[in-house]
């Protein structure tokens, strides 16, 4: 029985750090996706306000 307890205590830190890493990366990717969506919406509103044609979907703006 001591073998299984030792194996669990050995694996537990790795599993916990991996889970934390997964959730942090997931939140970063979700935040980036949301930010890009909001930026595209603002850009579309500004183009419409200025009377410019809309940008085709999937076409990235290279203006920096």
C-alpha positions as CSV (number, residue, x, y, z in Angstrom):
1,X,0.0,0.0,0.0
2,X,2.9,2.4,0.7
3,X,4.0,2.0,-2.9
4,X,0.8,3.5,-4.3
5,X,0.8,6.4,-1.8
6,X,4.4,7.2,-2.7
7,X,3.5,7.0,-6.4
8,X,0.5,9.4,-5.9
9,X,2.6,11.9,-3.9
10,X,5.2,11.7,-6.7
11,X,2.8,12.5,-9.5
12,X,0.6,15.0,-7.6
13,X,2.8,18.1,-8.0
14,X,3.3,17.4,-11.8
15,X,-0.4,17.0,-12.3
16,X,-1.3,20.2,-10.3
17,X,1.3,22.3,-12.1
18,X,0.1,21.0,-15.5
19,X,-3.5,21.9,-14.6
20,X,-2.5,25.4,-13.6
21,X,-0.5,25.8,-16.8
22,X,-3.4,24.6,-18.9
23,X,-5.9,27.0,-17.3
24,X,-3.5,29.9,-17.5
25,X,-2.8,29.3,-21.2
26,X,-6.5,28.7,-21.9
27,X,-7.4,32.1,-20.3
28,X,-4.7,33.9,-22.3
29,X,-6.0,32.4,-25.6
30,X,-9.6,33.2,-24.8
31,X,-8.7,36.8,-23.8
32,X,-6.8,37.2,-27.1
33,X,-9.7,35.8,-29.1
34,X,-12.1,38.2,-27.4
35,X,-9.9,41.2,-27.8
36,X,-9.5,40.5,-31.5
37,X,-13.2,40.2,-31.9
38,X,-13.8,43.5,-30.1
39,X,-11.1,45.2,-32.1
40,X,-12.7,43.9,-35.4
41,X,-16.0,45.3,-34.3
42,X,-14.6,48.7,-33.5
43,X,-12.7,48.8,-36.7
44,X,-15.9,47.9,-38.7
45,X,-17.8,50.6,-36.9
46,X,-15.1,53.2,-37.7
47,X,-14.9,52.2,-41.3
48,X,-18.7,52.5,-41.6
49,X,-18.6,55.9,-39.9
50,X,-16.1,57.2,-42.4
51,X,-18.0,55.7,-45.3
52,X,-15.3,53.2,-46.2
53,X,-16.1,49.7,-47.6
54,X,-16.1,46.9,-45.1
55,X,-13.0,44.7,-45.0
56,X,-13.5,41.2,-46.3
57,X,-13.6,38.5,-43.6
58,X,-10.3,36.8,-43.1
59,X,-8.4,39.8,-44.5
60,X,-6.0,41.1,-41.9
61,X,-5.2,44.8,-41.8
62,X,-1.5,45.5,-42.0
63,X,-1.7,49.0,-40.8
64,X,0.5,49.5,-37.7
